Amino acid sequence: MNLFSGRAARVLLAWCRDIFLERRCVLRHVRGAACAFIAVSCGAPALALDATAPAATAPTAVTAATATPATTTAPATTTAPATTVTATGLVPLPDGRLLAPEFARIVTRGTLVVAVLGVDQPPFFWSRNGALAGVDIDLADELAKKLGVAVQFDRDARTFDDVVHLLATGQADVAISKLSRTLPRAQVVSFSTPYISLRRALLINRVSFAELAKGRPLPEVVRDYRGTIGVVARSAYAEYVRNDFPAAQVRTYPSWPATLDALNAGAVTAVYRDELAIKLVMQDDPSAPIRLRVATFDDLTDALAVGVPVSAPTLLAFVNQFLAERNKRLDVKSLLDAMGH
């Protein structure tokens, strides 16, 4: 038993010694491989830098650009032509001229984009023989010529307020579209001096008005008018009527013809519009003077002006000067003449 135990112990000892030696060898190989890996890893950047020696200063340049953005030249070279302005805010053009930014944009494009209502409003603008005509179209053409560019009309707007929206959102350079100056519109666009002022007027159904007046004179009734009034929706008169006749029952219609239809059908007692539109109704319909009567207000005017973006004060000044120097003066008579009345 003791002999067997002694031999077993020697065999076990020899086996452990062999295992230990083998592990030392493995560890030696592993340790050698790890050292080689570390050496390669540490040496790689040096090799890479040596391979690209001409660009060795690149990290320094990046660091400097990060610390002081003003020293970065590449982005400035790319964006400079679009933003270059003089100390006074003018934009230099290739031909050597210096212009305010709004003029530089128009001249570079080569066109003056004019917003015009898509619904004809003679004599201001209407389609005739496939082309636009009218006093507003003449005004736009003359303005474009003064700027030395062509004119382009944008007629996407379906209401007068839509015309203002086109201008306010930068889709047009100016708006020349029988556009009335109102306080809400003046919050989003600028207006030129008026190129014509029209008086406001009521067109009244005689029968309905007689029932409402009960023998009172016209001036007394209209100044405290409490009947129904029809106006074109999203027009200046939709705003005017609430200030001029606060006690009235206001009804809006999508167009001027629809508003007149409501008046003729007895749906409203009166309609509110400028004196020119009222005169045209009375002249074009032989029965109108029999059925309708007119109340014109000398102290209430409708000033028509050119709309300009609020971001273009120099263009606004130019338009005002253009209107001051223009030889043509507009009034109701000249407008009626333009329509052959």
FENBEL-V264985 format. One record per pair of residues at least 6 apart in sequence whose C-alpha atoms are under 8 Angstrom apart, sorted by the first residue. I is the first residue (numbers start at 1). J is the second residue. Records with the same first field share a line. If there is no record, write none. Layout:
I = J  J
This chain:
49 = 56
64 = 71
65 = 71  72
84 = 91  92
85 = 91  92
86 = 92
89 = 100  101
90 = 98  99  100  101
91 = 98  99  100  101  104
92 = 98  99
93 = 99  104
100 = 314
102 = 312  314  315
103 = 315
106 = 112  149  173
107 = 147  148  149
110 = 149  150
111 = 144  149  150  151  152
112 = 144  149  150  151  152  173  174
113 = 151  152  153  154  171  172  173  174
114 = 140  151  152  153  154  172  173  174  175  176
115 = 153  154  155  157  163  166  167  172  173  174  175  176  177
116 = 153  154  155  156  157  163  175  176  177
117 = 155  156  157  158  159  160  162  163  177
118 = 155  156  157  158  159
119 = 126  158  159
120 = 126  127
121 = 178
122 = 134  339
123 = 134  135  335  336  338  339
124 = 133  134  135  136  137  177  178
125 = 132  133  134  135  136  137  177
126 = 132  133  134
127 = 133
134 = 338
135 = 335
136 = 176  177  178
137 = 176
139 = 176
140 = 151  176
141 = 150  151
143 = 319  322
144 = 150  151
154 = 172
157 = 163  166
159 = 233  234  235
160 = 177  179  234  235  236
161 = 185  234  235
163 = 175  177
164 = 175  185  189  307
166 = 172
167 = 173  174  175  189  307  308  309
168 = 188  189  309  310
170 = 309
173 = 308  309
174 = 306  307  308  309
175 = 306  307  308
176 = 305  306  307
177 = 306
178 = 304  305
179 = 304  305  306  307
180 = 236  302  303  304  305
181 = 191  236  302  303  304  305
182 = 236  239
188 = 309  310
189 = 307  308  309  310
190 = 307  308  309  310  316
191 = 305  306  307  308  316
192 = 305  306  307  308  316  319  320
193 = 305  306  320  323
194 = 303  304  305  306
195 = 303  304  305  306  323  329  330
196 = 303  304  305  329  330  331
197 = 301  302  303  304  331
198 = 274  275  276  301  302  303  304  331  332
199 = 274  275  296  297  298  299  300  301  302
200 = 272  273  274  275  296  297  298  300  301  302
201 = 272  273  274  275  278  294  295  296  297
202 = 270  271  272  273  278  294  295  296
203 = 270  271  272  273  278  292  293  294  295
204 = 263  269  270  271  292  293  294  295
205 = 263  264  266  269  270  291  292  293
206 = 291  292  293
207 = 291
208 = 266  269
209 = 269
212 = 227
213 = 221
218 = 295
223 = 245
224 = 245  247
225 = 245  247  248
226 = 245  247  248  249
227 = 248  249  269
228 = 248  249  250  251  268  269  270
229 = 248  249  250  251  268  269  270  271  272
230 = 250  251  252  253  259  262  263  268  270  271  272
231 = 237  238  241  250  251  252  253  256  259  271  272  273
232 = 238  252  253  254  255  256  259
233 = 252  253  254  255
237 = 272  273
238 = 252
241 = 250  272
242 = 248  250
251 = 268
252 = 259
253 = 259
259 = 271
260 = 271
262 = 268
263 = 269  270  271
274 = 302
275 = 296
276 = 332  336
278 = 294
281 = 288
282 = 288  289
306 = 319
308 = 315  316
